[in-house]
């Protein structure tokens, strides 16, 4: 397709007009009329950056922002669609169905070109070879349990289960927005469910599963709500997890070793209504990054914690620069964010953008101790106008393996698709 430099709504109307051979009165369209297929490529007139549509299946989405989606050679990316798990060739944009059915992707392996996924009907953890399509069952999920992460050398999975039969796990009574579903969509009653789940104090076990034998090994017993498990991308023995709940009520971010040792809190709240969350690993596994607000909804930082040196650095953001999720390039020279509408925690009046964030650490002229927080600031650049996007679906940004694009999911044209925007402006 050629270049497009007109707003998304006009593009859809033009597509409908061409399809019907004449003008279309939008108010007379039947409720079942299909949405026009988005263009394959266009330049955002508000930012000057080129956007490309990567997927062709309506309802297709990328993975959650902090989950590895790329094969070890950086040549292929996994994504989900209503008919199953698909692979995308990053160079050619060719796609293919890898596993059909209502299955849930865990991640792509960091050592081998494999996709780990859960079959919710069979309640099994499986792995499929990207190159051959060969599927292997790894093990059965425990009752009332799930698997959430695979470690760096692909020897262990990590998950949680609720002991006993009392209480309901989070998400059991989701009220979804009309016409929307999937793991990237915020339920309408999310805040209510989080309060109820935190107060339930259900007995939870954090466990690992041996990927060769399927054997389960308990790591941690807790009556706190344990969730958001994420192995280090390089250290196969280091697992990050969170104490979930309304962020102002929990010390959220923790790490633990796969032998159960070194269970430690990464960020301790010291202010009423302080929140920290949406944590993710840097590509090299050196730092944990997370959204930090002091207090909630007022002053915004992206905070980094070095797991080896314990150095902390905080990059400051303006209200309109805040995002639901952030991500980082492999060399930490750039960050990105997926923005947010006024209904999100920042209540930003002009926050509906995919943002490119240029980090600047301040030059320290006074005393600087090892345990001091290293201050910095982000300089933002708009990449994509997201004013047509419904933020009930979280865009979940990530950089491409070569750091030249930011990849995100959007419903700006109606159904969701996966898109990529160039970091450099179009010529």
C-alpha positions, 0 to 999 in steps of 0.5 A, a space after each residue: 500500500 502507498 503512504 497515508 497521511 489522513 486521520 484513521 476515521 477518514 481512512 475507514 470511511 474512504 475504505 467503505 466508500 470504495 467498497 460500495 462504489 459510492 458515498 456512505 452515510 455512516 449512520 445507516 450502516 448495519 450494526 454487523 458491517 465489518 470494519 475496514 481493514 487498516 492500511 499496511 503503512 502510513 505516516 502519522 501526520 501528527 508525529 512524522 513517524 511511519 507506522 506499519 501494520 504487522 498482523 492481518 487477523 482482526 483481534 490479533 494482539 502482541 504479548 504482555 509488555 514484559 514477556 519475551 516475544 522474540 526468538 533467540 536470533 531476533 528474526 521472529 516474533 510470536 503473537 496471538 490471534 483468535 485462531 491460535 498462536 502465530 509467528 511473524 518474520 520480522 524482516 519480511 512481515 510474513 506470518 504463519 499459524 504455529 498452534 491452532 486453538 484457544 491456547 495461551 502463550 507463556 513466552 518464547 524461549 531465550 535459549 531455543 526457538 521454542 514457544 511455551 504455552 498453556 492449553 487451558 482445556 487439557 490444563 497442560 504446559 506445552 512447548 512447540 518448536 518454531 521451526 518444525 511445529 513439533 509439540 511436546 507436553 511438559 507437564 500438568 498444571 496443578 489444581 487451581 494453578 497456572 504457569 507464568 514464566 520460563 527461565 533463561 536456560 529453559 530448565 524451569 517454569 514458575 507458577 502459583 496455585 491456591 491450596 484448598 477449595 475456598 475463595 475465588 482467584 482474581 479474574 473469576 468474575 471479570 466484567 469485560 467491556 462490550 465487544 472486548 476480551 483477552 489478557 490485555 483488556 482491563 475488566 470494568 470491575 478491576 479495582 473491585 476485584 483487586 480489593 476483594 482478592 487482596 482481602 481474601 488472604 488465600 493460601 498460595 504456593 509459588 512453585 517451579 516445574 522441571 521442564 524435563 520431568 514436569 515435577 513441581 517444587 514449592 518455593 514459597 507459601 504465602 497468604 499474600 496475593 502472589 502474582 506477575 512472575 518473571 524470570 531474569 532474562 539471563 540468570 536462570 536462578 533468579 525469579 521476580 514476582 509481586 505481592 499483588 493488590 491495589 498498589 498503595 496497599 502493598 510492597 509489590 516487587 520482590 525477587 527470590 532464588 529458585 532454591 527458595 533463598 534470597 527472598 527480598 523486597 526490591 522497593 519499600 514504600 516510604 510515603 502514604 499513597 506511594 505506588 510502584 509496579 508494572 515491573 520489568 527486566 532490562 534486556 541484559 538482566 542488569 536492572 529491574 525497572 518499574 513505574 513509581 509515583 510519589 504519591 499515586 497520581 501526582 509525581 511520576 518516575 520510571 525507577 531502575 534497580 541494579 540487581 548486582 550493585 543495588 544502584 538506583 536511578 529514577 527518571 522523572 516524567 511529566 504527567 502527560 508523559 506517563 504511560 501504563 507500561 514502559 519498556 527499554 532498548 537493549 542498550 538502555 539508550 532509549 525507552 518507550 511508553 504506551 501512554 494513557 487516556 484521562 481515565 488512567 491513574 495519571 489523569 493526563 489531559 494529553 497522554 494518548 500517545 506512543 512515546 519515545 523517551 530519551 533518558 538523561 542522568 543528571 551530572 552530580 556536582 555535590 556529594 554522591 554516596 553509593 546508596 543515593 538515588 541517581 536522578 534523571 529525566 526523560 525527554 519525550 517524543 511522540 511516535 503515534 497519535 492514540 486518540 482513536 485507541 480505546 485504552 481498555 485494551 492496553 497497547 503493551 509497547 516493546 522495542 524490536 530486536 534492532 531497536 529501530 521500531 516500537 511494536 504495540 497493539 491497538 484497536 484504533 481501527 476497531 478490532 485490535 491488530 499489532 503495529 510497529 512504528 519507526 523510531 526515526 522520522 520518515 523522510 
